Structures are given as structure tokens and as C-alpha cells.
Amino acid sequence: MLIILVVLAAILLVPLVCRKIHVPSIVGFILTGVLLGPSALGVLANTPSVALMGKIGLLYIMFQVGIEIDRNDFHQQRYRSAFFGLLSFLFPFIIGTAAGLLFGWTWRSGLLLGAMLGSHTLMTYPIVSRYGIQKTPAVNIVVGGTMLTITLSLLALAFLTADDTDVKWYISLSKVAVMLVLILWFFPLLCQWVFKRWQDSATSFMLVMVLLVASAWLADWTGLDAILGAFICGVALNGRVPNHSPLMKRINFVGSNLFVPIFLLGVGLMIDIEVFWESWLVWAVAGAMIASKLIGKWTATFVTQRLFGLSDVERQLMFSLTHATAAGTLAIVAIGFNAGVFNDETLNGAIIMILVLCTISSFLTERAAKQIALQEEAKLESERTQDNWTFICVGDEKNDHLNRLAELSQLNNVELVECTDWQETLKLIEHTGKSTIVYKERQPLNTINRLLVAVPRYAEKEHDFISCFGQLRRLSSQIGAKVIFYATPETRQALKALCHRPGKFLRASYREIEDWEDALRLAQDIEQNDLAVFIASRHATPSYHPLFEKIPDMLQRFFATHSFLLLYPEQNTEWEGQDTVLTDIPQADSTWRIVVWVKDAVNRVIHNIQFRK
């Protein structure tokens, strides 16, 4: 009980003290572990129980990295991530190998030292998450690059420490294939099945924890590092656990307030102060390791910045995230020591390197993250509008469904309205000019696989179409659902331009329709876990179509068993002359609108007859 009391008191007091003296809490926890550890006061020992809790904390960090990434932006930055990851491994690897050879080590020892320095641990990622900048391009590049550096380091470790008794390579590959199938395919399906049937918080939380630990065990079983399995699990469950959901808040709360602090305390407990005075060679090795890692990682970030046009602050953030190291380095140096590749000086020098680099990384990450957060806040302030949104539920729809949708949409000014029937709903839509969403939920949003979006002709000319598109992008990003747009060729051109905006990337596919009459194609393509989305408009707007009045009948007849969402852009009576995203697309003049109105009026009778049939 005394040990538990000391640990909990440290978790409570260290952040408070660190805020007072303006020191990152990560540094505070590590130094507290050193102070309370066996090499100082001896209050705590690095027992198996503490080590196990700390291991879960590291898994939490890597799981959080995978589950918080924006998969749209991550997909857009995949080539940059691969390039940066390769440079981030190669530069420290080459410099570290050369340093090992200068100490008179063998080629095998030098290469393994370089492989150890090439990897890094995202120990300071909680700082990035706390400042809310985890979706910036620089962070996405680092996250993807980190996985590559870890994989390359593990491959080098397996090659350099292998012997004749090792398992055949094809057996290891088959284990990796089994792991990937289970984590990337079976685990999301299991979550989808459970979340549909049990939506209570306890069941959802415990299921995610079971899958996290199971993924880590599968990675260990294949011979890889458990943190790699935790990251893959986070990516796999990215859409099932939205960032702005109550489940994600519970996961972050337990991790950031229990497991992660225990992990940092455990890092401090592993540091033996006595090794600092054993030999000058320990300090020489530690200094060579620190210099090799800092120079190699800085060179990689500098080259990446120059090639991809990143800012100086983004380079600083990437550098600060990639030179911290902890459990991965300890695992490699311990295996190398047991295999006879490393000596005592290397083992003790690695411990000194961990303490120094974690301290430097914490301060640099705190500084860079704060600057980027201020820049992002200024950017949001410049783009922020005072638009209000109305969320409508029809009939017996539950109001908490609208609350969850509003939370995932990251909207603040939301009015929730309950309507008894569709007649009241349509009347409310026509009598309000605000951006409006009508939502019907048949299954939880985090179990949706695809968004099928029907977009009418000239929708891109609506005053608030960009905000509506942003709503779809945020929803897709939160639940990890694919987006398929059904639009005319002209509107599809505008959608493609919106999907490829810098920093607002949306991975989407497109299917062509001639006019709104073809919107029923969604009924043919929709599957069980799809969400049907219809972008409509009010009277006297550029994209209005008379068949919009038949949407309620269409939904009840063809989409009764599916969740659907109706989205009405804000109506602005002075839309003429407003700027549009694509200035090369001409505005529809009044003459063309009259022609379209006459055409629609003629076709309306024909299509109503076909619709009733």
C-alpha cells in the first residue's frame, strides 16, 4: 500500500510542481523516478509489477499515436513519411556505425549501434496531443516515419544477432501475416459487431483495452516489438474510436493519468546514478551516442524541410519528436548485450543517453508545439465564421444521437430540434436560413464504413457549400469512413478541387450521375454499414431541384433500414457576387436558371410518375 501511495502521490504532485517551475511534466516524472529509485532514496524499486504497468503506458502512447492520426492527411503524406523515415534511420545509422568503429569495435557491434540510434520513441507525443496539433502535416510525417525506423531497427537487430538455431524466415513471415490479418481486419469487425449491440461505456472501453493488449502480444509472438502492434491496433481502430467521442476521452484519461506517468517513472527507476562515475569510457560512449543521434536526426529533418517546403517551427517539432528514445533503445541494447555484441560501457552509456535525450526532447517539443498551436489558433480565428447550425431529428429519433453527431462534427453553435413528422421538418427547413442537418440513426456512427454522398448540380455555387463539405470531411475523418460522391461532371470537378486542398485533403472516389433524378442510384449501391448523405437546398437557390420535395418519400421507401443524413447549406439571399472556391467555374446567370427551372418543371411530372411506380 505504501508503494501505491507513493506512485499515486507522484502522479498527483509532479505535474503541479512542473507547471510552477515551467518544466515539462515528462522530465519531472523521469527525474522523480531517479530520485525515488534504488540508486538514490530507494523508496521504489523497478519491480516486475512496475515494469508491467510502464509497458502498458508505452503501449498507450503508441496506440494513441495510431488512433489520433487523420487518415486522410496520413494518406496524403505517406510518401513524405516514407522518405523522412528512411533518412531518419540512415543518417544516425551511418554516423553511429562510424562512431562504433572509431572506438575499435567490430563491424557487427558498430552496425548494431547504428541501428539502435536510427530508431526513436515518440515519448513526447503526449505534449503534441495536449496542444491539439496532432493532425498537422509535420506530425503526420513523423508518425509514418517512426514506424519505418522502428521496423528497420528491428530487422537489423534480427539480422545482426541471428544464429543457426533461429526459426526459419518463412515461418516468421507467416506469423506476421496472421498478425496483420487479425489486427487490421478481424479486430475492426469485432468492434463494429460489439458497438452495434452494446453501446455502454464499460463494454466499449474494456473491448478496446483487450484488443490493444492482444495486438501487443501478437507483435511479440511474431518476433516484432509490442509497440509496433499497439500502433497498428490504433490505426485499425481509428474509425471505430473517433477522437471526439466519449470513449476516446476515457481512453486518454486513463492513459495520461495512470499508465503513461508510471511508464515515465519506470524509465527513471532504470537509471543507475552509480554508472555515471564508473569510467570515463562510459561518458565517452554516451557522448558519442548523443552526438550521433542529434546530428543524424537533425540532418534528416533539415533535408526533409528543404525538400518539402516546411517551416522552421515544423522542422523543430519534427527534430524534437524524433531524437527521444526509451524502451526501444533499451530492448535493442539489452538483446545486443546478452548476445555478446555490446559491452558494459555501451549498456551504461545507453542509459545516460536516454536521460539526456528525453530531457532535451521534452523542452524542445514543448516550445515548438506551443508555437505551432498559436499559429493554428490564429489561422482558425481568421477562418472562423459566426454561422449557426440546426440539427433536426424526425419522429421518434433520439436526441442523444444528434448530440453525438454534433460532437463528432466539432461544432459549437448547434441548435437541436425535434420534429414530429416530415411535414413539420420541411416547413422548419424552409423558414430558417441556417445550415441544417436532418439525421436518422439506424446504427452507431463509429460502425459506418462508407459515406455515399449525392450532390446536386450547382451545389458548389451555394453560399455555404464549403462549410457543408467541411462537415463531411470532419465526419469522415472522425469515423474513418470512405467517401463516394455521386455528382455531375461539373460538380465533380469542384469536389476534386476541394478534396485536394492543402491541409484539407479528403480521399474520395467519384461516380457520375447526369442529374438529381439519378440519385436513386445510391439505393442500388448502398450496403449494410453505409450512411446515405443527400445534399439538398431550399427554394430560390442555385442548386434547388423540385424533386427535393420527394426526399422524405424516397428515404422511407428505399432507405428505411439505413442511417441517412440530409444536409442543407445556409441560404444567403445575396449569394450573387459571393466568392466561390473555384473562380474558373462561372456563376449561373438568371437566364440559365429560368431554362433549368422550365426543364425541371417539365420533367417533374414524368419523374413523379416513375417514382410512384
C-alpha positions as CSV (number, residue, x, y, z in Angstrom):
1,M,0.0,0.0,0.0
2,L,2.9,2.4,0.7
3,I,4.3,1.8,-2.8
4,I,0.9,2.5,-4.4
5,L,0.6,5.6,-2.2
6,V,4.0,6.9,-3.3
7,V,3.2,6.3,-7.0
8,L,-0.2,8.0,-6.9
9,A,1.2,10.9,-4.9
10,A,3.9,11.4,-7.5
11,I,1.3,11.3,-10.3
12,L,-0.7,14.0,-8.5
13,L,2.2,16.3,-7.4
14,V,4.7,16.2,-10.2
15,P,2.5,18.0,-12.8
16,L,1.6,20.6,-10.3
17,V,5.3,21.3,-9.4
18,C,6.4,21.2,-13.1
19,R,3.8,23.8,-14.0
20,K,5.1,26.1,-11.2
21,I,8.7,25.9,-12.4
22,H,7.9,25.7,-16.1
23,V,9.4,22.3,-16.7
24,P,7.7,19.6,-18.9
25,S,6.0,17.0,-16.8
26,I,7.7,14.2,-18.8
27,V,11.1,15.4,-17.4
28,G,9.6,15.7,-13.9
29,F,8.4,12.2,-13.9
30,I,11.7,10.8,-15.1
31,L,13.7,12.7,-12.6
32,T,11.2,11.7,-9.8
33,G,11.8,8.1,-10.8
34,V,15.6,8.6,-10.5
35,L,15.1,10.3,-7.1
36,L,12.8,7.6,-5.7
37,G,14.7,4.7,-7.4
38,P,17.2,2.3,-5.9
39,S,20.2,4.4,-6.9
40,A,19.0,7.4,-4.8
41,L,16.4,7.3,-2.0
42,G,15.5,3.7,-2.6
43,V,11.8,4.3,-1.9
44,L,10.7,2.4,-5.1
45,A,12.3,-0.5,-7.0
46,N,11.9,-1.5,-10.6
47,T,9.8,-4.5,-9.8
48,P,8.0,-6.6,-12.4
49,S,4.7,-5.0,-11.5
50,V,6.0,-1.5,-12.1
51,A,7.7,-2.6,-15.3
52,L,4.4,-4.2,-16.5
53,M,2.4,-1.0,-15.8
54,G,5.1,1.0,-17.5
55,K,5.0,-1.3,-20.5
56,I,1.2,-0.7,-20.8
57,G,2.0,3.1,-20.6
58,L,4.3,2.9,-23.6
59,L,1.7,0.8,-25.5
60,Y,-0.8,3.5,-24.6
61,I,1.4,6.2,-26.2
62,M,1.8,4.2,-29.4
63,F,-1.9,3.3,-29.5
64,Q,-2.7,7.0,-29.1
65,V,-0.4,7.9,-32.0
66,G,-2.2,5.5,-34.3
67,I,-5.8,6.3,-33.2
68,E,-5.4,10.1,-33.3
69,I,-4.0,10.5,-36.8
70,D,-6.1,11.9,-39.5
71,R,-6.2,9.1,-42.0
72,N,-6.9,11.4,-44.9
73,D,-3.9,13.6,-44.1
74,F,-1.8,10.5,-43.3
75,H,-2.6,9.0,-46.7
76,Q,-1.7,12.3,-48.4
77,Q,1.7,12.4,-46.5
78,R,2.6,8.7,-47.0
79,Y,5.4,9.3,-49.5
80,R,6.9,12.1,-47.4
81,S,6.7,9.9,-44.3
82,A,8.5,7.1,-46.1
83,F,11.2,9.4,-47.3
84,F,11.6,11.0,-43.9
85,G,11.6,7.7,-42.1
86,L,14.4,6.4,-44.4
87,L,16.5,9.5,-43.8
88,S,15.8,9.5,-40.1
89,F,17.2,5.9,-39.9
90,L,20.1,6.2,-42.4
91,F,21.8,9.3,-41.1
92,P,22.1,8.2,-37.4
93,F,22.8,4.6,-38.6
94,I,25.8,5.8,-40.7
95,I,27.1,8.2,-38.1
96,G,26.6,5.7,-35.2
97,T,28.4,2.9,-37.1
98,A,31.3,5.2,-37.8
99,A,31.5,6.1,-34.1
100,G,31.5,2.5,-33.1
101,L,34.4,1.7,-35.5
102,L,36.3,4.7,-34.0
103,F,36.1,3.0,-30.6
104,G,37.7,-0.1,-32.1
105,W,34.5,-2.1,-32.1
106,T,33.8,-4.8,-34.6
107,W,31.7,-4.2,-37.7
108,R,28.9,-6.2,-36.1
109,S,28.9,-4.0,-32.9
110,G,29.1,-0.8,-34.9
111,L,26.2,-1.7,-37.2
112,L,24.0,-2.7,-34.3
113,L,24.9,0.6,-32.6
114,G,23.9,2.5,-35.7
115,A,20.6,0.5,-35.9
116,M,19.9,1.4,-32.2
117,L,20.5,5.1,-32.9
118,G,18.4,5.0,-36.0
119,S,15.2,4.3,-34.2
120,H,13.3,6.6,-31.8
121,T,10.3,6.5,-29.5
122,L,7.5,9.1,-29.6
123,M,7.8,9.7,-25.9
124,T,7.0,13.4,-26.2
125,Y,3.8,12.8,-28.3
126,P,1.6,13.4,-25.2
127,I,2.8,17.1,-25.4
128,V,1.7,17.3,-29.0
129,S,-1.6,15.8,-28.2
130,R,-2.1,18.2,-25.3
131,Y,-1.6,21.2,-27.6
132,G,-4.1,19.7,-30.1
133,I,-1.7,19.8,-33.1
134,Q,-1.5,16.0,-33.7
135,K,-3.2,16.4,-37.2
136,T,-0.6,18.9,-38.6
137,P,1.4,17.7,-41.6
138,A,4.7,17.7,-39.7
139,V,3.3,15.3,-37.1
140,N,1.8,13.0,-39.7
141,I,5.2,12.8,-41.4
142,V,6.9,12.0,-38.2
143,V,4.3,9.3,-37.2
144,G,4.7,7.5,-40.5
145,G,8.5,7.8,-40.4
146,T,8.7,6.5,-36.9
147,M,7.1,3.2,-37.9
148,L,9.6,2.8,-40.7
149,T,12.6,3.5,-38.4
150,I,11.4,1.0,-35.8
151,T,10.8,-1.7,-38.4
152,L,14.3,-1.1,-39.9
153,S,15.9,-1.2,-36.5
154,L,14.2,-4.5,-35.6
155,L,15.2,-6.1,-38.9
156,A,18.8,-5.0,-38.3
157,L,18.6,-6.4,-34.8
158,A,17.3,-9.8,-36.0
159,F,20.0,-10.0,-38.7
160,L,22.9,-9.0,-36.6
161,T,22.0,-11.2,-33.6
162,A,20.8,-14.2,-35.5
163,D,22.3,-17.7,-35.2
164,D,21.8,-21.1,-36.7
165,T,19.1,-22.0,-34.2
166,D,16.7,-19.2,-35.3
167,V,13.3,-20.1,-36.7
168,K,13.1,-20.2,-40.5
169,W,12.4,-16.9,-42.1
170,Y,9.2,-18.1,-43.8
171,I,7.7,-19.1,-40.5
172,S,8.3,-15.6,-39.2
173,L,6.7,-14.1,-42.3
174,S,3.6,-16.3,-41.9
175,K,3.3,-15.2,-38.3
176,V,3.4,-11.5,-39.4
177,A,0.7,-12.2,-42.0
178,V,-1.5,-13.8,-39.3
179,M,-0.9,-10.8,-37.0
180,L,-1.8,-8.3,-39.7
181,V,-5.0,-10.1,-40.7
182,L,-6.2,-10.3,-37.1
183,I,-5.4,-6.7,-36.2
184,L,-6.3,-4.9,-39.4
185,W,-9.3,-7.0,-40.5
186,F,-10.8,-9.1,-37.7
187,F,-10.4,-6.6,-34.8
188,P,-12.3,-3.7,-36.5
189,L,-15.1,-6.2,-37.5
190,L,-15.3,-7.3,-33.9
191,C,-15.5,-3.7,-32.7
192,Q,-18.2,-3.0,-35.2
193,W,-20.3,-6.0,-34.1
194,V,-20.0,-5.2,-30.4
195,F,-20.6,-1.5,-30.7
196,K,-23.8,-2.2,-32.7
197,R,-25.2,-4.4,-29.9
198,W,-23.8,-2.9,-26.7
199,Q,-23.2,0.8,-26.5
200,D,-22.4,1.1,-22.8
201,S,-19.2,2.8,-21.9
202,A,-17.7,0.0,-19.8
203,T,-18.1,-2.7,-22.5
204,S,-16.6,-0.4,-25.2
205,F,-13.7,0.6,-23.1
206,M,-12.7,-2.9,-22.0
207,L,-13.0,-4.3,-25.5
208,V,-10.6,-1.6,-26.8
209,M,-8.2,-2.5,-23.9
210,V,-8.4,-6.2,-24.7
211,L,-7.6,-5.6,-28.4
212,L,-4.7,-3.2,-27.5
213,V,-3.0,-5.8,-25.3
214,A,-3.9,-8.6,-27.7
215,S,-2.2,-6.7,-30.6
216,A,0.9,-6.1,-28.5
217,W,1.0,-9.8,-27.6
218,L,0.7,-10.8,-31.3
219,A,3.6,-8.5,-32.2
220,D,5.7,-10.2,-29.5
221,W,4.6,-13.6,-30.8
222,T,5.9,-12.7,-34.3
223,G,9.2,-11.5,-33.0
224,L,8.5,-7.8,-33.5
225,D,8.2,-5.2,-30.8
226,A,5.0,-4.9,-28.9
227,I,4.8,-1.1,-29.5
228,L,4.6,-1.8,-33.2
229,G,1.5,-4.0,-32.6
230,A,0.0,-1.2,-30.4
231,F,0.4,1.3,-33.2
232,I,-1.1,-1.0,-35.8
233,C,-4.0,-1.6,-33.5
234,G,-4.5,2.2,-33.2
235,V,-4.6,2.6,-36.9
236,A,-7.0,-0.3,-37.3
237,L,-9.4,1.1,-34.7
238,N,-9.0,4.7,-35.9
239,G,-12.5,4.9,-37.3
240,R,-14.2,2.8,-34.6
241,V,-13.0,5.2,-31.8
242,P,-13.5,8.8,-33.0
243,N,-11.2,11.4,-31.5
244,H,-14.1,13.5,-30.2
245,S,-16.1,10.6,-28.7
246,P,-16.7,9.8,-25.0
247,L,-14.8,6.5,-25.5
248,M,-11.7,8.3,-26.7
249,K,-11.9,10.7,-23.7
250,R,-12.0,7.7,-21.3
251,I,-9.0,6.1,-23.0
252,N,-6.9,9.2,-22.9
253,F,-7.9,9.9,-19.3
254,V,-6.8,6.5,-18.0
255,G,-3.6,6.6,-20.1
256,S,-2.5,10.1,-19.4
257,N,-3.3,10.0,-15.7
258,L,-2.1,6.5,-14.8
259,F,-0.2,4.3,-17.2
260,V,1.9,6.9,-19.0
261,P,3.1,8.5,-15.8
262,I,4.0,5.1,-14.4
263,F,6.0,4.4,-17.6
264,L,7.9,7.6,-17.2
265,L,8.6,6.8,-13.5
266,G,9.8,3.4,-14.6
267,V,12.3,5.0,-17.0
268,G,13.7,6.9,-14.1
269,L,13.9,3.8,-11.9
270,M,16.1,2.1,-14.6
271,I,18.7,4.8,-14.4
272,D,21.6,3.9,-12.1
273,I,23.4,7.0,-10.9
274,E,26.5,5.0,-9.9
275,V,27.3,4.2,-13.5
276,F,28.0,7.9,-14.1
277,W,31.2,7.6,-12.1
278,E,32.4,4.2,-13.1
279,S,34.7,5.1,-16.0
280,W,35.4,7.9,-18.4
281,L,34.8,5.5,-21.2
282,V,31.1,5.3,-20.2
283,W,30.8,9.1,-20.7
284,A,32.8,8.9,-23.9
285,V,30.4,6.3,-25.3
286,A,27.4,8.2,-24.1
287,G,28.6,11.4,-25.6
288,A,29.3,9.7,-29.0
289,M,25.8,8.2,-28.9
290,I,24.1,11.5,-28.1
291,A,26.1,13.4,-30.7
292,S,25.5,10.8,-33.4
293,K,21.7,10.7,-32.7
294,L,21.3,14.5,-32.5
295,I,23.4,15.2,-35.7
296,G,21.7,12.4,-37.6
297,K,18.1,13.3,-36.7
298,W,18.7,17.0,-37.2
299,T,20.2,16.3,-40.7
300,A,17.2,14.2,-41.6
301,T,14.7,16.9,-40.5
302,F,16.7,19.6,-42.3
303,V,16.8,17.8,-45.6
304,T,13.1,17.0,-45.3
305,Q,12.2,20.6,-44.5
306,R,14.1,21.9,-47.6
307,L,12.7,19.4,-50.0
308,F,9.0,19.7,-48.9
309,G,8.9,23.4,-48.0
310,L,8.2,23.1,-44.3
311,S,8.6,26.0,-41.9
312,D,11.4,26.3,-39.3
313,V,9.0,25.6,-36.5
314,E,7.7,22.4,-38.1
315,R,11.4,21.3,-38.5
316,Q,12.0,22.0,-34.9
317,L,8.9,20.0,-33.9
318,M,10.0,17.0,-36.1
319,F,13.5,17.1,-34.6
320,S,12.3,17.3,-31.1
321,L,9.9,14.3,-31.6
322,T,12.5,12.1,-33.3
323,H,15.5,12.2,-31.0
324,A,13.8,11.0,-27.8
325,T,14.4,7.3,-27.0
326,A,13.4,4.9,-24.3
327,A,12.1,1.3,-24.3
328,G,13.0,0.6,-27.9
329,T,16.7,1.5,-27.3
330,L,16.8,-0.4,-24.0
331,A,15.4,-3.5,-25.8
332,I,18.0,-3.4,-28.6
333,V,20.9,-2.7,-26.2
334,A,19.8,-5.4,-23.8
335,I,19.5,-8.0,-26.6
336,G,22.8,-6.9,-28.0
337,F,24.4,-7.2,-24.6
338,N,23.1,-10.7,-24.0
339,A,24.2,-11.8,-27.4
340,G,27.7,-10.5,-26.7
341,V,27.7,-7.8,-29.3
342,F,27.7,-4.9,-26.8
343,N,29.9,-4.4,-23.7
344,D,29.1,-2.9,-20.3
345,E,30.1,0.6,-21.4
346,T,27.6,0.5,-24.2
347,L,24.8,-0.6,-21.9
348,N,25.5,2.1,-19.3
349,G,26.1,4.8,-22.0
350,A,22.7,4.0,-23.4
351,I,21.1,4.7,-20.1
352,I,22.8,8.1,-19.9
353,M,21.7,8.8,-23.4
354,I,18.1,8.1,-22.6
355,L,18.0,10.5,-19.7
356,V,19.8,13.3,-21.6
357,L,17.8,13.0,-24.8
358,C,14.4,12.7,-23.1
359,T,15.1,15.9,-21.2
360,I,16.2,17.8,-24.3
361,S,13.3,16.5,-26.3
362,S,10.7,17.5,-23.7
363,F,11.8,21.1,-23.6
364,L,12.1,21.4,-27.4
365,T,8.8,19.7,-28.1
366,E,7.1,21.9,-25.5
367,R,8.5,25.0,-27.2
368,A,7.8,24.0,-30.8
369,A,4.3,22.7,-30.0
370,K,3.3,25.9,-28.3
371,Q,4.4,28.0,-31.3
372,I,2.6,25.8,-33.8
373,A,-0.5,25.8,-31.6
374,L,-0.5,29.6,-31.6
375,Q,-0.2,29.6,-35.4
376,E,-3.0,27.2,-35.8
377,E,-5.2,29.2,-33.5
378,A,-4.6,32.3,-35.4
379,K,-5.4,30.5,-38.6
380,L,-8.7,29.2,-37.2
381,E,-9.6,32.7,-35.9
382,S,-9.0,34.1,-39.4
383,E,-11.2,31.5,-41.0
384,R,-13.9,31.3,-38.3
385,T,-17.5,32.3,-39.2
386,Q,-20.4,33.1,-37.0
387,D,-22.7,30.5,-38.7
388,N,-25.1,28.6,-36.6
389,W,-26.2,25.0,-37.4
390,T,-29.6,23.4,-36.8
391,F,-29.7,19.6,-36.2
392,I,-33.2,18.1,-36.7
393,C,-34.5,14.7,-35.7
394,V,-37.8,13.4,-37.1
395,G,-40.3,11.3,-35.3
396,D,-39.0,9.0,-32.5
397,E,-35.4,9.8,-33.2
398,K,-33.3,10.1,-30.0
399,N,-31.8,13.4,-29.2
400,D,-28.6,11.9,-27.9
401,H,-27.9,10.7,-31.5
402,L,-27.8,14.4,-32.5
403,N,-25.5,15.2,-29.6
404,R,-23.1,12.6,-30.7
405,L,-23.2,13.8,-34.3
406,A,-22.6,17.4,-33.2
407,E,-19.7,16.3,-31.0
408,L,-18.0,14.4,-33.9
409,S,-18.6,17.4,-36.2
410,Q,-16.7,19.6,-33.8
411,L,-19.4,22.3,-34.0
412,N,-20.1,24.7,-31.1
413,N,-23.1,26.7,-32.3
414,V,-25.6,23.9,-32.7
415,E,-29.4,24.0,-32.1
416,L,-31.1,20.6,-31.6
417,V,-34.7,20.5,-32.8
418,E,-37.2,17.6,-32.6
419,C,-40.0,17.4,-35.2
420,T,-42.9,15.1,-35.1
421,D,-43.1,14.4,-38.8
422,W,-41.6,15.3,-42.2
423,Q,-44.2,18.0,-42.9
424,E,-43.1,19.9,-39.8
425,T,-39.4,19.3,-40.7
426,L,-39.7,20.6,-44.3
427,K,-41.6,23.7,-43.0
428,L,-38.9,24.4,-40.5
429,I,-36.1,24.0,-43.1
430,E,-37.8,26.5,-45.5
431,H,-38.4,29.0,-42.7
432,T,-34.8,29.1,-41.5
433,G,-31.8,30.2,-43.5
434,K,-29.2,28.4,-41.2
435,S,-27.2,25.4,-42.3
436,T,-29.3,22.5,-41.4
437,I,-28.8,18.7,-40.9
438,V,-31.6,16.1,-40.7
439,Y,-30.2,12.9,-39.2
440,K,-31.7,9.4,-38.7
441,E,-29.6,6.8,-37.0
442,R,-30.1,3.1,-37.6
443,Q,-26.6,2.1,-36.2
444,P,-23.8,4.0,-34.3
445,L,-21.7,6.3,-36.4
446,N,-18.5,4.6,-35.5
447,T,-19.7,1.4,-37.2
448,I,-20.2,3.1,-40.6
449,N,-17.8,2.0,-43.4
450,R,-18.8,4.4,-46.2
451,L,-20.5,7.7,-46.8
452,L,-22.5,7.7,-50.1
453,V,-23.0,11.4,-50.9
454,A,-25.4,12.6,-53.6
455,V,-24.5,16.1,-54.7
456,P,-26.9,18.1,-56.9
457,R,-25.9,20.2,-59.9
458,Y,-24.5,23.7,-59.0
459,A,-24.1,22.7,-55.3
460,E,-20.6,24.2,-55.4
461,K,-22.2,27.6,-56.1
462,E,-24.2,27.7,-52.8
463,H,-23.0,30.3,-50.4
464,D,-22.2,27.8,-47.6
465,F,-21.1,24.8,-49.6
466,I,-17.6,24.9,-48.2
467,S,-18.9,24.6,-44.7
468,C,-21.0,21.6,-45.7
469,F,-18.1,20.0,-47.4
470,G,-16.0,20.6,-44.2
471,Q,-18.8,18.9,-42.2
472,L,-18.5,15.8,-44.4
473,R,-14.7,15.8,-44.2
474,R,-14.6,16.0,-40.4
475,L,-17.2,13.3,-40.1
476,S,-15.2,11.0,-42.5
477,S,-12.0,11.8,-40.6
478,Q,-13.5,11.0,-37.2
479,I,-15.1,7.7,-38.1
480,G,-12.6,6.6,-40.7
481,A,-15.3,6.1,-43.4
482,K,-14.6,6.2,-47.1
483,V,-16.5,8.8,-49.1
484,I,-18.1,8.2,-52.5
485,F,-19.5,11.3,-54.3
486,Y,-22.4,11.0,-56.8
487,A,-22.3,14.2,-58.9
488,T,-22.5,15.6,-62.4
489,P,-19.2,16.2,-64.2
490,E,-19.1,19.9,-63.5
491,T,-19.8,19.5,-59.8
492,R,-17.3,16.6,-59.6
493,Q,-14.6,19.0,-60.8
494,A,-15.3,21.3,-57.9
495,L,-15.4,18.4,-55.4
496,K,-12.0,17.2,-56.6
497,A,-10.5,20.7,-56.1
498,L,-12.0,20.8,-52.6
499,C,-10.7,17.3,-51.7
500,H,-7.1,18.2,-52.7
501,R,-6.8,21.5,-50.8
502,P,-3.6,21.8,-48.7
503,G,-4.2,20.7,-45.2
504,K,-7.8,19.7,-46.0
505,F,-7.2,16.6,-48.0
506,L,-10.0,14.1,-48.4
507,R,-9.5,10.7,-50.0
508,A,-12.7,10.1,-52.0
509,S,-14.0,8.3,-55.1
510,Y,-16.5,9.6,-57.6
511,R,-19.4,8.2,-59.6
512,E,-21.1,10.2,-62.3
513,I,-24.8,11.0,-62.5
514,E,-26.5,13.0,-65.1
515,D,-28.9,14.9,-62.8
516,W,-30.6,14.6,-59.5
517,E,-33.0,12.1,-60.9
518,D,-30.2,9.6,-60.9
519,A,-29.7,10.0,-57.1
520,L,-31.6,6.8,-56.6
521,R,-28.5,5.0,-57.7
522,L,-27.5,5.2,-54.1
523,A,-30.3,2.7,-53.3
524,Q,-28.7,0.2,-55.6
525,D,-25.1,0.7,-54.3
526,I,-25.8,1.1,-50.6
527,E,-24.6,-1.7,-48.3
528,Q,-25.4,-2.6,-44.7
529,N,-22.8,-0.4,-43.0
530,D,-23.2,2.6,-45.2
531,L,-24.5,6.1,-44.4
532,A,-26.6,7.8,-47.2
533,V,-26.0,11.5,-47.4
534,F,-28.0,13.9,-49.6
535,I,-27.0,17.5,-50.1
536,A,-30.2,19.4,-50.8
537,S,-31.1,23.1,-50.9
538,R,-34.0,25.4,-50.4
539,H,-36.2,27.3,-52.9
540,A,-34.6,30.2,-54.9
541,T,-31.1,28.8,-54.5
542,P,-28.7,27.8,-57.4
543,S,-28.8,24.1,-56.8
544,Y,-32.5,23.7,-56.0
545,H,-34.4,20.8,-57.7
546,P,-38.1,20.2,-57.5
547,L,-37.6,16.6,-56.6
548,F,-36.1,17.7,-53.3
549,E,-39.7,17.8,-52.1
550,K,-39.8,14.0,-52.6
551,I,-36.8,13.2,-50.5
552,P,-38.9,12.1,-47.5
553,D,-40.8,9.6,-49.6
554,M,-37.6,8.4,-51.2
555,L,-36.0,7.9,-47.8
556,Q,-38.9,6.0,-46.3
557,R,-39.2,3.8,-49.4
558,F,-35.6,3.0,-50.3
559,F,-33.5,3.8,-47.2
560,A,-35.8,2.7,-44.3
561,T,-33.2,0.3,-42.9
562,H,-30.1,2.6,-43.3
563,S,-28.9,5.6,-41.5
564,F,-29.2,8.8,-43.5
565,L,-28.2,12.5,-43.3
566,L,-29.8,15.4,-45.2
567,L,-27.6,18.5,-45.4
568,Y,-29.0,21.9,-46.4
569,P,-26.4,24.7,-46.9
570,E,-27.0,28.1,-45.4
571,Q,-29.3,30.2,-47.6
572,N,-28.0,33.6,-48.4
573,T,-30.4,35.8,-50.5
574,E,-27.4,37.9,-51.6
575,W,-25.4,35.0,-53.0
576,E,-24.8,36.8,-56.3
577,G,-21.3,38.1,-56.4
578,Q,-20.1,35.9,-53.5
579,D,-16.6,34.4,-53.9
580,T,-16.5,30.7,-54.7
581,V,-13.7,28.1,-54.2
582,L,-13.2,27.7,-58.0
583,T,-13.2,31.1,-59.6
584,D,-12.8,29.5,-63.0
585,I,-16.3,28.0,-62.8
586,P,-18.8,30.7,-63.9
587,Q,-21.8,31.6,-61.8
588,A,-25.1,30.5,-63.2
589,D,-26.9,33.6,-64.6
590,S,-30.6,34.2,-64.3
591,T,-31.4,33.2,-67.8
592,W,-29.8,29.8,-67.4
593,R,-31.7,29.4,-64.1
594,I,-35.0,30.0,-65.9
595,V,-34.1,27.4,-68.5
596,V,-33.3,24.9,-65.8
597,W,-36.5,25.7,-63.9
598,V,-38.6,25.1,-67.0
599,K,-36.8,21.9,-67.8
600,D,-37.3,20.6,-64.3
601,A,-40.9,21.6,-64.3
602,V,-41.5,19.6,-67.5
603,N,-39.6,16.6,-66.2
604,R,-41.1,16.7,-62.7
605,V,-44.4,15.2,-63.8
606,I,-42.7,12.4,-65.7
607,H,-40.3,11.5,-62.9
608,N,-43.1,11.7,-60.3
609,I,-45.0,9.0,-62.2
610,Q,-41.9,6.9,-62.5
611,F,-41.1,7.4,-58.8
612,R,-44.6,6.2,-57.8
613,K,-44.2,3.2,-59.9
